[in-house]
């Protein structure tokens, strides 16, 4: 039941993403930011479906987590819609890039050395990651 919910949500998110990228309007940047927002949500939904289907803890470390990028796209969308100009947009992508590279490295290391997986959980890596991404998301919600 829960897997079908995730699948249905993923399909809806993919359709919204396609509409955002394919719809022709005068506000191309606004649609692109909203499309990127939904694209990152779709990719994360696919990751959840894979994890729920295969029940493999290694899949949690796939470099397809975008907690530090999704809210940036939503912030850019809101700013463009409101007409605010954001200077130095690249600095907003730094944490998302760090997140991607960190999970890429961890995924490769865990692929070759699976016993490190239990150590990461004992050290509370995922708890720290979830806490820091939650604070980041709350910060951007207030900022938006």
TIMI-2910 file (N, C-alpha, C, CB; in pm, 1 decimal, decimal comma, always signed):
<rs>
+----------+----------+----------+----------+----------+----------+----------+----------+----------+----------+----------+----------+------+
!      n_x !      n_y !      n_z !     ca_x !     ca_y !     ca_z !      c_x !      c_y !      c_z !     cb_x !     cb_y !     cb_z ! resn !
+----------+----------+----------+----------+----------+----------+----------+----------+----------+----------+----------+----------+------+
!    +82,0 !   -119,5 !     +0,0 !     +0,0 !     +0,0 !     +0,0 !    +86,4 !   +126,0 !     +0,0 !    -93,3 !     -0,2 !   +120,4 !  Unk !
!   +186,2 !   +129,6 !    +91,2 !   +272,5 !   +246,0 !   +100,8 !   +358,1 !   +262,1 !    -24,7 !   +361,2 !   +235,5 !   +224,0 !  Unk !
!   +404,4 !   +150,3 !    -81,5 !   +484,0 !   +157,0 !   -204,3 !   +402,7 !   +214,1 !   -319,6 !   +536,9 !    +18,2 !   -241,4 !  Unk !
!   +274,9 !   +179,1 !   -328,7 !   +192,2 !   +233,6 !   -436,7 !   +169,0 !   +383,5 !   -416,8 !    +57,2 !   +159,3 !   -444,0 !  Unk !
!   +164,6 !   +427,8 !   -290,5 !   +152,6 !   +570,9 !   -262,2 !   +276,8 !   +645,0 !   -311,4 !   +131,9 !   +595,2 !   -110,5 !  Unk !
!   +394,2 !   +590,1 !   -281,2 !   +518,8 !   +651,5 !   -327,0 !   +526,9 !   +652,0 !   -479,1 !   +639,5 !   +577,8 !   -268,2 !  Unk !
!   +483,0 !   +542,9 !   -541,6 !   +485,7 !   +534,4 !   -687,6 !   +392,0 !   +637,2 !   -749,0 !   +447,6 !   +393,3 !   -734,3 !  Unk !
!   +272,7 !   +648,7 !   -695,0 !   +176,3 !   +746,9 !   -745,8 !   +228,3 !   +888,9 !   -726,5 !    +40,5 !   +730,5 !   -675,5 !  Unk !
!   +287,0 !   +916,4 !   -610,5 !   +344,7 !  +1048,8 !   -584,4 !   +459,7 !  +1078,3 !   -680,3 !   +393,7 !  +1058,4 !   -439,0 !  Unk !
!   +541,7 !   +977,1 !   -707,1 !   +652,8 !   +993,8 !   -800,4 !   +604,9 !  +1025,1 !   -941,1 !   +738,4 !   +869,2 !   -802,2 !  Unk !
!   +500,6 !   +956,6 !   -985,2 !   +446,3 !   +981,1 !  -1119,6 !   +388,5 !  +1121,3 !  -1129,1 !   +338,2 !   +877,1 !  -1154,7 !  Unk !
!   +315,8 !  +1163,3 !  -1025,5 !   +260,8 !  +1299,1 !  -1025,3 !   +371,4 !  +1404,4 !  -1027,2 !   +171,4 !  +1319,7 !   -903,0 !  Unk !
!   +475,8 !  +1380,3 !   -950,5 !   +587,7 !  +1474,4 !   -946,4 !   +656,8 !  +1480,9 !  -1081,7 !   +688,1 !  +1434,6 !   -837,2 !  Unk !
!   +673,1 !  +1366,3 !  -1146,2 !   +734,3 !  +1364,2 !  -1280,1 !   +648,5 !  +1440,4 !  -1380,1 !   +754,7 !  +1219,2 !  -1328,2 !  Unk !
!   +519,0 !  +1423,6 !  -1375,1 !   +430,7 !  +1495,5 !  -1467,4 !   +437,1 !  +1646,4 !  -1445,0 !   +286,4 !  +1446,8 !  -1451,6 !  Unk !
!   +438,3 !  +1688,7 !  -1320,2 !   +450,9 !  +1832,4 !  -1290,8 !   +584,8 !  +1885,4 !  -1341,2 !   +436,9 !  +1858,9 !  -1138,7 !  Unk !
!   +690,3 !  +1805,9 !  -1324,4 !   +823,1 !  +1845,1 !  -1373,5 !   +820,6 !  +1865,0 !  -1523,6 !   +928,4 !  +1739,7 !  -1336,1 !  Unk !
!   +762,0 !  +1771,6 !  -1595,1 !   +754,4 !  +1782,0 !  -1741,3 !   +673,7 !  +1903,6 !  -1784,0 !   +692,8 !  +1655,5 !  -1800,7 !  Unk !
!   +564,3 !  +1929,7 !  -1715,5 !   +483,7 !  +2047,5 !  -1748,5 !   +565,7 !  +2174,6 !  -1728,0 !   +355,1 !  +2052,0 !  -1662,2 !  Unk !
!   +639,0 !  +2181,4 !  -1618,7 !   +719,8 !  +2301,1 !  -1590,1 !   +827,0 !  +2324,3 !  -1696,1 !   +785,5 !  +2288,7 !  -1452,8 !  Unk !
!   +888,1 !  +2216,3 !  -1743,7 !   +995,3 !  +2231,8 !  -1842,2 !   +942,8 !  +2248,9 !  -1984,6 !  +1087,6 !  +2112,3 !  -1836,4 !  Unk !
!   +828,4 !  +2192,2 !  -2015,8 !   +779,2 !  +2194,1 !  -2153,1 !   +678,6 !  +2305,5 !  -2181,2 !   +716,8 !  +2062,5 !  -2185,0 !  Unk !
!   +619,1 !  +2363,3 !  -2077,7 !   +520,2 !  +2468,3 !  -2096,4 !   +588,7 !  +2596,5 !  -2141,9 !   +440,7 !  +2492,4 !  -1966,6 !  Unk !
!   +539,8 !  +2650,4 !  -2247,7 !   +597,8 !  +2774,5 !  -2300,7 !   +527,9 !  +2894,5 !  -2237,9 !   +586,1 !  +2779,6 !  -2455,9 !  Unk !
!   +607,6 !  +2978,3 !  -2175,7 !   +553,2 !  +3100,5 !  -2117,5 !   +658,4 !  +3209,6 !  -2125,1 !   +507,8 !  +3077,7 !  -1970,7 !  Unk !
!   +618,8 !  +3328,2 !  -2085,4 !   +711,2 !  +3440,6 !  -2087,4 !   +808,4 !  +3435,3 !  -1970,3 !   +634,7 !  +3571,3 !  -2085,3 !  Unk !
!   +772,5 !  +3359,0 !  -1866,7 !   +855,4 !  +3348,9 !  -1747,3 !   +929,6 !  +3215,1 !  -1748,2 !   +769,3 !  +3363,3 !  -1618,8 !  Unk !
!  +1026,7 !  +3203,3 !  -1836,8 !  +1099,3 !  +3077,5 !  -1853,5 !  +1178,3 !  +3043,0 !  -1727,6 !  +1193,4 !  +3085,6 !  -1974,5 !  Unk !
!  +1246,8 !  +3140,3 !  -1668,6 !  +1328,1 !  +3113,8 !  -1548,9 !  +1242,7 !  +3065,7 !  -1432,3 !  +1405,0 !  +3239,6 !  -1508,0 !  Unk !
!  +1126,8 !  +3126,1 !  -1415,6 !  +1037,6 !  +3087,8 !  -1306,4 !   +997,2 !  +2941,5 !  -1323,4 !   +911,8 !  +3179,7 !  -1302,2 !  Unk !
!   +957,3 !  +2904,8 !  -1444,7 !   +917,9 !  +2766,0 !  -1471,1 !  +1035,3 !  +2670,8 !  -1454,0 !   +860,5 !  +2752,7 !  -1612,2 !  Unk !
!  +1154,9 !  +2712,5 !  -1493,4 !  +1271,4 !  +2625,8 !  -1478,7 !  +1302,1 !  +2599,0 !  -1331,5 !  +1393,2 !  +2688,4 !  -1547,3 !  Unk !
!  +1299,6 !  +2701,7 !  -1248,4 !  +1327,3 !  +2681,6 !  -1105,8 !  +1222,9 !  +2589,0 !  -1042,2 !  +1330,0 !  +2817,1 !  -1032,0 !  Unk !
!  +1097,4 !  +2609,0 !  -1079,0 !   +993,2 !  +2521,3 !  -1026,3 !  +1011,9 !  +2378,5 !  -1080,2 !   +852,6 !  +2575,7 !  -1063,5 !  Unk !
!  +1052,0 !  +2367,3 !  -1206,1 !  +1080,0 !  +2236,3 !  -1264,5 !  +1196,0 !  +2166,6 !  -1196,3 !  +1108,9 !  +2250,2 !  -1411,8 !  Unk !
!  +1302,6 !  +2239,6 !  -1166,7 !  +1416,5 !  +2181,3 !  -1095,2 !  +1376,5 !  +2138,2 !   -954,0 !  +1532,8 !  +2281,8 !  -1088,8 !  Unk !
!  +1291,6 !  +2219,7 !   -890,1 !  +1241,8 !  +2184,0 !   -757,2 !  +1170,2 !  +2049,0 !   -763,0 !  +1146,5 !  +2293,9 !   -702,8 !  Unk !
!  +1077,3 !  +2033,7 !   -857,1 !  +1002,7 !  +1908,2 !   -867,1 !  +1090,0 !  +1793,8 !   -917,6 !   +882,8 !  +1925,9 !   -959,1 !  Unk !
!  +1190,4 !  +1824,3 !   -999,0 !  +1281,5 !  +1719,1 !  -1045,7 !  +1360,8 !  +1660,2 !   -928,9 !  +1378,1 !  +1774,8 !  -1152,7 !  Unk !
!  +1410,5 !  +1745,8 !   -840,7 !  +1483,2 !  +1694,0 !   -724,6 !  +1390,7 !  +1613,8 !   -633,5 !  +1547,7 !  +1809,1 !   -646,0 !  Unk !
!  +1266,5 !  +1657,0 !   -620,7 !  +1169,9 !  +1579,4 !   -541,9 !  +1144,3 !  +1443,1 !   -606,4 !  +1037,0 !  +1657,0 !   -527,3 !  Unk !
!  +1134,0 !  +1441,2 !   -739,2 !  +1111,1 !  +1315,3 !   -810,3 !  +1228,1 !  +1219,1 !   -790,7 !  +1089,2 !  +1341,6 !   -960,0 !  Unk !
!  +1349,1 !  +1269,4 !   -802,1 !  +1466,9 !  +1183,7 !   -784,9 !  +1471,8 !  +1128,1 !   -642,9 !  +1596,4 !  +1262,0 !   -816,3 !  Unk !
!  +1440,3 !  +1210,8 !   -544,8 !  +1437,2 !  +1161,6 !   -406,7 !  +1326,5 !  +1058,3 !   -387,6 !  +1417,7 !  +1278,2 !   -308,7 !  Unk !
!  +1214,5 !  +1076,7 !   -457,1 !  +1105,2 !   +979,9 !   -449,8 !  +1148,8 !   +845,1 !   -508,3 !   +980,9 !  +1033,2 !   -524,5 !  Unk !
!  +1223,6 !   +848,3 !   -617,0 !  +1275,5 !   +725,0 !   -676,6 !  +1369,4 !   +655,7 !   -578,1 !  +1349,2 !   +754,8 !   -810,3 !  Unk !
!  +1450,7 !   +732,9 !   -509,3 !  +1541,5 !   +676,2 !   -409,6 !  +1462,8 !   +607,2 !   -298,3 !  +1632,2 !   +785,9 !   -350,7 !  Unk !
!  +1356,6 !   +668,9 !   -252,8 !  +1273,7 !   +609,4 !   -147,5 !  +1208,7 !   +480,6 !   -197,3 !  +1165,3 !   +709,3 !   -100,4 !  Unk !
!  +1158,5 !   +482,3 !   -320,4 !  +1096,5 !   +362,2 !   -377,1 !  +1198,3 !   +250,0 !   -386,9 !  +1036,5 !   +391,8 !   -515,9 !  Unk !
!  +1319,3 !   +280,7 !   -430,6 !  +1425,0 !   +178,4 !   -437,8 !  +1457,2 !   +122,6 !   -299,6 !  +1552,3 !   +236,9 !   -501,4 !  Unk !
!  +1468,2 !   +210,5 !   -201,6 !  +1499,2 !   +166,0 !    -65,8 !  +1387,0 !    +78,8 !    -10,3 !  +1523,1 !   +286,7 !    +26,2 !  Unk !
!  +1261,8 !   +121,6 !    -27,4 !  +1148,3 !    +44,6 !    +23,1 !  +1135,0 !    -89,4 !    -48,0 !  +1019,6 !   +124,3 !     +7,6 !  Unk !
!  +1170,3 !    -93,7 !   -176,1 !  +1157,8 !   -216,6 !   -252,9 !  +1266,2 !   -317,2 !   -217,6 !  +1162,5 !   -186,0 !   -400,6 !  Unk !
!  +1390,2 !   -272,2 !   -213,0 !  +1503,2 !   -363,8 !   -193,7 !  +1550,5 !   -374,2 !    -48,6 !  +1618,2 !   -320,1 !   -279,5 !  Unk !
!  +1506,5 !   -282,9 !    +38,1 !  +1542,3 !   -285,6 !   +180,5 !  +1692,7 !   -302,5 !   +203,6 !  +1467,7 !   -398,1 !   +250,2 !  Unk !
!  +1769,4 !   -225,7 !   +129,9 !  +1914,5 !   -230,5 !   +140,7 !  +1961,2 !    -95,7 !   +195,1 !  +1981,7 !   -263,0 !     +2,1 !  Unk !
!  +2026,5 !    -96,8 !   +310,0 !  +2069,6 !    +27,8 !   +374,5 !  +2171,7 !   +104,7 !   +290,4 !  +2128,7 !     -2,4 !   +511,5 !  Unk !
!  +2241,6 !    +36,6 !   +201,0 !  +2336,9 !   +107,3 !   +113,9 !  +2266,0 !   +210,7 !    +26,0 !  +2413,1 !     +6,8 !    +25,4 !  Unk !
!  +2141,7 !   +181,9 !     -8,5 !  +2067,5 !   +273,7 !    -95,0 !  +2041,0 !   +407,9 !    -28,1 !  +1936,3 !   +211,1 !   -136,4 !  Unk !
!  +2048,8 !   +413,0 !   +104,2 !  +2033,4 !   +541,2 !   +173,1 !  +2146,8 !   +637,5 !   +139,7 !  +2026,9 !   +519,4 !   +323,7 !  Unk !
!  +2259,6 !   +582,0 !    +96,2 !  +2376,7 !   +664,5 !    +67,4 !  +2395,3 !   +690,5 !    -82,1 !  +2500,7 !   +598,3 !   +123,0 !  Unk !
!  +2293,7 !   +656,4 !   -161,7 !  +2299,3 !   +695,7 !   -302,8 !  +2310,5 !   +848,0 !   -309,6 !  +2172,8 !   +644,7 !   -381,6 !  Unk !
!  +2390,8 !   +898,9 !   -399,8 !  +2407,0 !  +1045,7 !   -405,4 !  +2287,1 !  +1114,7 !   -470,0 !  +2534,1 !  +1081,6 !   -482,7 !  Unk !
!  +2168,0 !  +1070,4 !   -433,6 !  +2045,5 !  +1127,5 !   -488,9 !  +1962,3 !  +1198,3 !   -382,5 !  +1962,7 !  +1018,8 !   -554,9 !  Unk !
!  +2027,5 !  +1243,2 !   -278,4 !  +1960,9 !  +1323,8 !   -176,4 !  +1987,9 !  +1469,7 !   -207,3 !  +2009,7 !  +1286,7 !    -32,6 !  Unk !
!  +1882,2 !  +1546,1 !   -210,4 !  +1897,0 !  +1686,6 !   -247,1 !  +1833,6 !  +1779,3 !   -143,7 !  +1835,2 !  +1711,7 !   -383,8 !  Unk !
!  +1848,6 !  +1745,1 !    -16,9 !  +1789,0 !  +1827,6 !    +88,0 !  +1845,7 !  +1969,2 !    +89,1 !  +1810,5 !  +1762,9 !   +223,3 !  Unk !
!  +1969,4 !  +1985,6 !    +48,9 !  +2032,1 !  +2117,3 !    +49,4 !  +2020,5 !  +2187,0 !    -86,4 !  +2178,3 !  +2104,8 !    +88,8 !  Unk !
!  +1949,6 !  +2125,4 !   -179,3 !  +1934,6 !  +2185,3 !   -312,1 !  +1788,6 !  +2215,0 !   -343,8 !  +1993,2 !  +2093,0 !   -418,7 !  Unk !
!  +1699,8 !  +2129,4 !   -299,0 !  +1558,3 !  +2144,1 !   -331,3 !  +1503,5 !  +2278,5 !   -283,5 !  +1478,2 !  +2030,1 !   -269,3 !  Unk !
!  +1534,6 !  +2314,7 !   -160,5 !  +1483,3 !  +2440,6 !   -106,6 !  +1545,3 !  +2562,5 !   -175,2 !  +1509,2 !  +2447,3 !    +43,0 !  Unk !
!  +1666,3 !  +2547,1 !   -224,5 !  +1729,6 !  +2657,2 !   -298,2 !  +1650,5 !  +2686,5 !   -425,3 !  +1877,3 !  +2623,0 !   -332,9 !  Unk !
!  +1608,8 !  +2579,6 !   -495,9 !  +1528,4 !  +2600,0 !   -617,1 !  +1393,6 !  +2663,5 !   -584,1 !  +1506,7 !  +2466,4 !   -690,1 !  Unk !
!  +1333,6 !  +2623,3 !   -472,9 !  +1206,6 !  +2683,7 !   -432,6 !  +1226,6 !  +2830,6 !   -394,6 !  +1144,9 !  +2605,7 !   -314,6 !  Unk !
!  +1338,4 !  +2860,3 !   -328,7 !  +1371,2 !  +2998,8 !   -293,7 !  +1391,7 !  +3083,3 !   -419,7 !  +1497,5 !  +3003,5 !   -205,4 !  Unk !
!  +1464,6 !  +3029,0 !   -517,9 !  +1484,7 !  +3101,9 !   -643,3 !  +1351,8 !  +3123,1 !   -716,1 !  +1583,4 !  +3026,2 !   -734,1 !  Unk !
!  +1266,8 !  +3020,6 !   -712,9 !  +1134,5 !  +3033,3 !   -775,6 !  +1054,7 !  +3145,8 !   -709,8 !  +1056,6 !  +2899,7 !   -766,0 !  Unk !
!  +1050,4 !  +3146,2 !   -576,8 !   +974,6 !  +3249,5 !   -504,9 !  +1033,2 !  +3388,0 !   -530,2 !   +973,3 !  +3219,9 !   -353,8 !  Unk !
!  +1165,5 !  +3396,8 !   -533,7 !  +1230,5 !  +3526,6 !   -556,7 !  +1202,0 !  +3578,6 !   -696,8 !  +1381,8 !  +3515,3 !   -535,2 !  Unk !
!  +1212,0 !  +3491,0 !   -796,0 !  +1184,3 !  +3531,9 !   -934,6 !  +1037,7 !  +3572,0 !   -950,4 !  +1219,1 !  +3417,6 !  -1033,1 !  Unk !
!   +948,7 !  +3498,8 !   -885,4 !   +805,8 !  +3530,4 !   -894,2 !   +776,8 !  +3666,2 !   -831,7 !   +721,9 !  +3421,4 !   -825,4 !  Unk !
!   +842,4 !  +3695,4 !   -719,7 !   +821,1 !  +3823,0 !   -649,9 !   +898,1 !  +3937,5 !   -714,6 !   +862,1 !  +3810,2 !   -503,9 !  Unk !
!   +991,1 !  +3904,8 !   -803,8 !  +1067,3 !  +4009,1 !   -870,8 !  +1192,4 !  +4052,9 !   -797,0 !   +981,1 !  +4126,1 !   -892,3 !  Unk !
!  +1234,7 !  +3976,0 !   -697,2 !  +1357,2 !  +4008,6 !   -625,1 !  +1477,8 !  +3958,6 !   -703,2 !  +1355,5 !  +3947,7 !   -483,4 !  Unk !
!  +1582,6 !  +4038,9 !   -700,9 !  +1706,6 !  +4000,0 !   -768,7 !  +1801,9 !  +3942,3 !   -663,5 !  +1772,2 !  +4122,8 !   -843,9 !  Unk !
!  +1852,9 !  +3825,1 !   -691,9 !  +1946,9 !  +3760,6 !   -600,7 !  +2084,9 !  +3768,1 !   -663,0 !  +1906,1 !  +3612,4 !   -571,1 !  Unk !
!  +2176,1 !  +3829,8 !   -589,5 !  +2313,8 !  +3838,1 !   -636,3 !  +2389,7 !  +3716,6 !   -584,5 !  +2381,5 !  +3970,7 !   -589,7 !  Unk !
!  +2491,5 !  +3676,4 !   -654,3 !  +2577,3 !  +3563,9 !   -614,7 !  +2496,7 !  +3435,9 !   -592,6 !  +2654,7 !  +3598,8 !   -487,3 !  Unk !
!  +2421,3 !  +3395,6 !   -694,2 !  +2340,1 !  +3274,8 !   -684,1 !  +2424,4 !  +3149,5 !   -664,5 !  +2254,7 !  +3259,7 !   -807,6 !  Unk !
!  +2546,0 !  +3150,4 !   -713,4 !  +2630,2 !  +3030,9 !   -702,7 !  +2657,8 !  +2990,2 !   -558,4 !  +2761,0 !  +3054,2 !   -773,8 !  Unk !
!  +2665,0 !  +3085,5 !   -469,0 !  +2693,7 !  +3052,0 !   -329,3 !  +2582,5 !  +2968,3 !   -266,9 !  +2714,3 !  +3179,1 !   -248,1 !  Unk !
!  +2461,4 !  +2978,6 !   -321,4 !  +2350,1 !  +2900,4 !   -268,8 !  +2361,5 !  +2751,9 !   -305,9 !  +2218,1 !  +2956,9 !   -320,3 !  Unk !
!  +2440,6 !  +2721,2 !   -406,7 !  +2457,0 !  +2582,6 !   -451,8 !  +2569,1 !  +2508,1 !   -378,4 !  +2484,6 !  +2580,5 !   -600,5 !  Unk !
!  +2647,1 !  +2576,3 !   -298,3 !  +2765,4 !  +2515,4 !   -236,5 !  +2728,3 !  +2396,4 !   -147,9 !  +2841,3 !  +2619,5 !   -154,1 !  Unk !
!  +2631,7 !  +2412,4 !    -59,3 !  +2594,7 !  +2302,8 !    +29,9 !  +2535,2 !  +2185,1 !    -46,9 !  +2495,6 !  +2351,8 !   +134,8 !  Unk !
!  +2461,4 !  +2213,1 !   -153,1 !  +2407,8 !  +2105,5 !   -236,0 !  +2518,4 !  +2026,9 !   -304,3 !  +2312,6 !  +2161,6 !   -340,0 !  Unk !
!  +2622,2 !  +2096,3 !   -350,7 !  +2737,2 !  +2028,5 !   -412,9 !  +2812,7 !  +1944,6 !   -309,8 !  +2832,9 !  +2132,0 !   -477,6 !  Unk !
!  +2831,4 !  +2000,0 !   -190,5 !  +2899,3 !  +1924,5 !    -84,2 !  +2819,4 !  +1799,2 !    -49,6 !  +2918,6 !  +2012,5 !    +42,2 !  Unk !
!  +2689,1 !  +1814,2 !    -40,0 !  +2601,9 !  +1699,8 !    -10,4 !  +2616,4 !  +1590,6 !   -117,1 !  +2454,5 !  +1745,5 !     -1,1 !  Unk !
!  +2613,8 !  +1630,0 !   -243,5 !  +2625,2 !  +1533,2 !   -352,5 !  +2760,6 !  +1461,4 !   -349,5 !  +2605,8 !  +1603,3 !   -487,7 !  Unk !
!  +2868,3 !  +1535,9 !   -335,3 !  +3001,5 !  +1474,5 !   -334,1 !  +3023,9 !  +1387,4 !   -210,1 !  +3108,9 !  +1582,8 !   -340,7 !  Unk !
!  +2974,1 !  +1430,6 !    -95,7 !  +2987,8 !  +1351,7 !    +25,6 !  +2916,4 !  +1216,9 !    +11,5 !  +2932,5 !  +1429,1 !   +145,8 !  Unk !
!  +2792,0 !  +1220,4 !    -37,4 !  +2718,8 !  +1095,9 !    -54,5 !  +2777,0 !  +1010,0 !   -166,5 !  +2573,1 !  +1125,1 !    -82,6 !  Unk !
!  +2834,0 !  +1071,7 !   -268,1 !  +2900,3 !   +994,3 !   -373,8 !  +3019,5 !   +918,0 !   -318,4 !  +2945,4 !  +1086,6 !   -488,0 !  Unk !
!  +3100,8 !   +987,2 !   -240,4 !  +3219,6 !   +924,3 !   -180,7 !  +3177,9 !   +814,5 !    -81,6 !  +3307,8 !  +1030,9 !   -109,2 !  Unk !
!  +3079,4 !   +845,6 !     +3,8 !  +3033,7 !   +746,0 !   +100,8 !  +2974,8 !   +623,2 !    +31,8 !  +2930,3 !   +807,5 !   +194,7 !  Unk !
!  +2899,7 !   +643,6 !    -74,2 !  +2839,4 !   +531,4 !   -146,0 !  +2947,1 !   +440,8 !   -204,8 !  +2746,5 !   +582,5 !   -257,2 !  Unk !
!  +3049,8 !   +500,7 !   -264,6 !  +3158,9 !   +421,3 !   -322,9 !  +3235,8 !   +347,7 !   -213,6 !  +3254,8 !   +511,7 !   -403,8 !  Unk !
!  +3266,3 !   +416,6 !   -104,8 !  +3339,4 !   +352,3 !     +5,8 !  +3257,7 !   +236,4 !    +62,7 !  +3371,7 !   +455,4 !   +117,8 !  Unk !
!  +3128,5 !   +258,3 !    +82,8 !  +3043,4 !   +153,4 !   +139,9 !  +3022,3 !    +37,1 !    +43,1 !  +2908,7 !   +211,7 !   +179,8 !  Unk !
!  +3031,1 !    +64,5 !    -84,3 !  +3018,8 !    -42,2 !   -184,4 !  +3133,0 !   -142,3 !   -169,4 !  +3017,6 !    +16,8 !   -327,6 !  Unk !
!  +3252,0 !    -89,1 !   -145,0 !  +3369,8 !   -175,6 !   -133,4 !  +3396,8 !   -220,8 !    +10,3 !  +3491,5 !   -103,3 !   -187,1 !  Unk !
!  +3341,2 !   -150,9 !   +107,7 !  +3366,0 !   -184,1 !   +247,7 !  +3233,3 !   -175,2 !   +326,1 !  +3474,3 !    -88,2 !   +309,3 !  Unk !
!  +3143,8 !   -274,1 !   +310,1 !  +3009,6 !   -266,3 !   +369,5 !  +3006,8 !   -263,9 !   +521,8 !  +2928,8 !   -381,2 !   +322,6 !  Unk !
!  +3112,4 !   -311,8 !   +587,3 !  +3108,8 !   -312,2 !   +733,7 !  +3114,3 !   -171,0 !   +793,3 !  +3224,6 !   -394,7 !   +787,7 !  Unk !
!  +3152,8 !    -72,9 !   +714,7 !  +3152,7 !    +66,0 !   +763,1 !  +3011,6 !   +121,5 !   +779,7 !  +3231,2 !   +154,6 !   +667,5 !  Unk !
!  +2915,2 !    +56,5 !   +718,0 !  +2776,6 !   +102,6 !   +724,0 !  +2726,4 !   +108,0 !   +868,5 !  +2686,3 !    +10,8 !   +640,2 !  Unk !
!  +2751,9 !     +2,8 !   +943,2 !  +2706,4 !     -0,1 !  +1082,7 !  +2777,7 !   +106,9 !  +1166,2 !  +2730,4 !   -139,5 !  +1143,9 !  Unk !
!  +2904,8 !   +132,7 !  +1135,3 !  +2977,7 !   +236,9 !  +1208,1 !  +2918,0 !   +375,5 !  +1182,9 !  +3125,6 !   +235,7 !  +1168,0 !  Unk !
!  +2875,3 !   +400,9 !  +1058,0 !  +2813,5 !   +530,0 !  +1027,4 !  +2684,3 !   +549,0 !  +1106,0 !  +2785,8 !   +541,7 !   +877,2 !  Unk !
!  +2607,8 !   +442,4 !  +1119,3 !  +2483,4 !   +452,9 !  +1195,2 !  +2510,6 !   +467,6 !  +1344,6 !  +2395,4 !   +330,7 !  +1169,9 !  Unk !
!  +2611,3 !   +397,7 !  +1395,6 !  +2647,2 !   +409,4 !  +1537,0 !  +2694,9 !   +551,2 !  +1567,6 !  +2756,5 !   +306,3 !  +1574,3 !  Unk !
!  +2771,0 !   +608,8 !  +1477,2 !  +2821,5 !   +745,0 !  +1496,5 !  +2712,0 !   +851,2 !  +1478,4 !  +2935,7 !   +771,8 !  +1399,0 !  Unk !
!  +2596,5 !   +809,4 !  +1429,0 !  +2485,4 !   +902,2 !  +1412,4 !  +2495,5 !   +990,1 !  +1289,7 !  +2474,6 !   +987,8 !  +1531,6 !  Unk !
!  +2561,4 !   +940,5 !  +1185,1 !  +2578,5 !  +1021,2 !  +1064,6 !  +2444,2 !  +1062,4 !  +1006,2 !  +2659,3 !   +944,6 !   +960,4 !  Unk !
!  +2352,7 !   +965,5 !   +990,7 !  +2223,3 !   +997,5 !   +929,3 !  +2141,6 !  +1091,3 !  +1018,5 !  +2143,7 !   +868,6 !   +901,8 !  Unk !
!  +2152,1 !  +1075,8 !  +1150,6 !  +2081,4 !  +1166,0 !  +1241,7 !  +2134,0 !  +1308,8 !  +1228,3 !  +2095,6 !  +1117,7 !  +1387,1 !  Unk !
!  +2265,4 !  +1322,1 !  +1222,2 !  +2326,3 !  +1454,0 !  +1204,5 !  +2288,5 !  +1514,0 !  +1069,1 !  +2479,3 !  +1444,4 !  +1217,3 !  Unk !
!  +2288,5 !  +1430,3 !   +965,5 !  +2250,1 !  +1476,3 !   +831,8 !  +2105,6 !  +1525,0 !   +831,0 !  +2268,6 !  +1363,5 !   +728,4 !  Unk !
!  +2016,8 !  +1448,4 !   +890,4 !  +1875,4 !  +1487,4 !   +892,6 !  +1853,6 !  +1613,5 !   +974,8 !  +1789,9 !  +1373,9 !   +948,3 !  Unk !
!  +1923,3 !  +1626,4 !  +1086,4 !  +1911,6 !  +1745,7 !  +1169,1 !  +1961,2 !  +1869,4 !  +1094,2 !  +1989,8 !  +1727,8 !  +1299,5 !  Unk !
!  +2077,9 !  +1858,3 !  +1032,0 !  +2133,4 !  +1974,6 !   +960,8 !  +2048,0 !  +2011,6 !   +839,4 !  +2278,0 !  +1946,0 !   +916,1 !  Unk !
!  +1996,9 !  +1913,0 !   +767,7 !  +1912,3 !  +1945,7 !   +652,7 !  +1778,0 !  +2002,7 !   +698,4 !  +1889,9 !  +1820,8 !   +565,2 !  Unk !
!  +1726,6 !  +1958,7 !   +812,0 !  +1601,5 !  +2015,1 !   +864,7 !  +1619,1 !  +2161,0 !   +904,1 !  +1552,7 !  +1934,2 !   +985,4 !  Unk !
!  +1731,3 !  +2192,0 !   +967,6 !  +1760,5 !  +2331,3 !  +1003,6 !  +1773,1 !  +2415,9 !   +876,9 !  +1890,9 !  +2340,5 !  +1088,4 !  Unk !
!  +1841,5 !  +2362,8 !   +775,9 !  +1857,9 !  +2433,1 !   +648,5 !  +1722,2 !  +2459,7 !   +583,4 !  +1947,5 !  +2351,7 !   +553,1 !  Unk !
!  +1636,8 !  +2358,4 !   +581,7 !  +1504,6 !  +2372,6 !   +520,2 !  +1420,7 !  +2474,8 !   +596,8 !  +1431,9 !  +2236,3 !   +515,5 !  Unk !
!  +1424,8 !  +2470,5 !   +728,7 !  +1350,4 !  +2569,4 !   +809,4 !  +1402,4 !  +2710,8 !   +783,7 !  +1361,3 !  +2535,8 !   +960,5 !  Unk !
!  +1533,2 !  +2724,8 !   +773,9 !  +1592,4 !  +2855,8 !   +744,7 !  +1538,9 !  +2910,9 !   +612,9 !  +1746,2 !  +2846,0 !   +739,6 !  Unk !
!  +1535,1 !  +2826,0 !   +509,8 !  +1488,8 !  +2874,0 !   +380,2 !  +1338,0 !  +2896,1 !   +377,9 !  +1527,9 !  +2776,0 !   +271,7 !  Unk !
!  +1263,5 !  +2822,3 !   +456,9 !  +1119,3 !  +2848,9 !   +467,1 !  +1095,7 !  +2988,4 !   +523,7 !  +1049,7 !  +2742,5 !   +555,9 !  Unk !
!  +1170,8 !  +3024,3 !   +625,2 !  +1158,7 !  +3157,5 !   +683,0 !  +1206,5 !  +3262,9 !   +581,9 !  +1240,0 !  +3167,2 !   +814,9 !  Unk !
!  +1316,0 !  +3232,6 !   +513,5 !  +1372,5 !  +3325,9 !   +415,2 !  +1274,3 !  +3351,2 !   +299,0 !  +1506,4 !  +3270,7 !   +360,6 !  Unk !
!  +1205,7 !  +3244,9 !   +256,9 !  +1107,5 !  +3259,3 !   +147,9 !   +993,1 !  +3346,7 !   +193,8 !  +1054,1 !  +3121,3 !   +101,5 !  Unk !
+----------+----------+----------+----------+----------+----------+----------+----------+----------+----------+----------+----------+------+
</rs>
